[in-house]
Amino acid sequence: MNKMNKKQINNEINRWQMSESIMIGILLAFSGGYMDAYTYVFRGKVFANAQTGNIILLGINISGLNYSEAVRYLIPVISFIAGVFTAQMLKLKFGNTRKIHWRQIGILVEIIIMLVVSLMGTDLNLVANSMISYACGIQVQSFRKIHDNSLATTMCIGNLRTATDLLCGSIIKKDTSLFHRSIFYYGVIFIFTIGAISGKNCIAILGQQAILVSVVILSIVFLFMFFEKEVEIDILRAGQKNKRKFK
């Protein structure tokens, strides 16, 4: 009976983690598309997330001997790498912390960065873009799985490949579970696109302060993760009470 209770507890925890993680994934994908639109449209056509695009533009400017322009794309790439490195360091150092999840620390850093960027004028675009790329590096490293699927919330190429791979497999194998996973990936790409569209529209209204929309979204994610932890604790407590009844 105890084993059965333990299994039920784990299933309940997994169910909550699954639903909350999907919501977190949707919010982060929206924010990822939003931030890319913000830096590209308002901050001098530099990508926050799409470092492939930045590297291509870096190479084009180097080939044209436009070194000052090349720097505009080089520094965000380096900042993105630094963000990934920071997230991994947070995981290694705070991975076993119980009071706050290490990913929440990363989200908090992102929020602070966006708040600072909202105060920066266009004369500081290089600094602003580098800071946002740093935040995106933290996010892409911190949230690598959603609903037990490897996935990126700040870019689309990997998700597009995986979605199409799963779609092909579902057709050949007639496996609906693969089809559902494929739709999940396409859905994340769709949300990312909606984020980009919203970013462009918000810039027209809010201008420099449009990045504050990402602050709101990231703050919701931060709070969601506290809620998820509280639910997990409540489920565990309920399981312990049930165990006492059967003793």
Secondary structure, 3 states (H helix, E strand, C coil): CHHHHHHHHHHHHHHHHHHHHHHHHHHHHHHHHHHHHHHHHHCCCCCCCCHHHHHHHHHHHHHCCCHHHHHHHHHHHHHHHHHHHHHHHHHHHHCCCCCCCHHHHHHHHHHHHHHHHCCCCHHHHHHHHHHHHHHHHHHHHHCCEECCEECCCCCCHHHHHHHHHHHHHHHHHCCHHHHHHHHHHHHHHHHHHHHHHHHHHHHHHHHHHHHHHHHHHHHHHHHHHHHHHHHHHHHHHHHHHHHHHCC
